[in-house]
């Protein structure tokens, strides 16, 4: 339970407060911290509200999105690609969309993430800030796949924002839940590019499956790039065998494997047929 609320003056101050308060959490929109049965166990909340991380800007070849940008801002911005707006709209609560942030949603890397599968499939870059034990401050620009693969190592890292490329990459996601307000049983993301000669590369396949950590299906990605899978049916069968799932209140493991495989296969089919980017 949160017993103390601190307001960081700048990014370096936020990291120092986090380091000096072991039982603390960085506070963005607060939707997870304040949720009933939250996964977060902290006594001190460190607000990021005054850090100026709530902007969206055109950076030429990419769009920069601050980590404190809310889902509502994503939906309303003319700079944000449609695939990211679609993922933000998976959040059915108007109130929650005005609170939840892009940085907070990725930082959790939860098994019911709204934005995670799509962001990971997009090959976005993540802008981060860190501080060493000796107090040395630094900022970095890393691939989002690295943030996901080594997520536990970034527990003391502050997300500053994201760089979304304007390269015309196909990115799509689908979400499956009992109701718009329910936590999803499965959310999937697929991204890829295809050159003028029809060669497919930079494939990314991710799935958030309730009860299991966010999954990257690398074997499926490689098989698509190598031309081993060329049809919707190929991809559906491969994903059904590769995905991890377990029974819980959102559905059986077999149901989750089925909808995950069908969803990713559909996104692959949309990509092959030249669907929206």
Buried (B, 14 or more C-beta within 10 A) or exposed (E): EBEEEBBBEEBBBBBBBBBEBEEBBBBBBBBBBEEEEEEBEBEBBBBBEEBEBBEBEEEEEBBBBBBBBBBBBBBEBEBBBEBBBBBBBBBEEEEBBEBBBBBBBBBBBBBBBBBBBBBBBBBBBBBBBBBEEEEEBEEEEBEBBBBBEEBEEBEEBBBBBBBBBEEEBBBBBBBBBEEEEBBBBBBBBBBBBBEEEEEBEEBBBBBBBBBBEBBBBEBBBEBBBEEEBEEBEBBBBBBBEBBBBEEBEBBEBEBBBBBBBBBBBBBBBBBBEEEEB
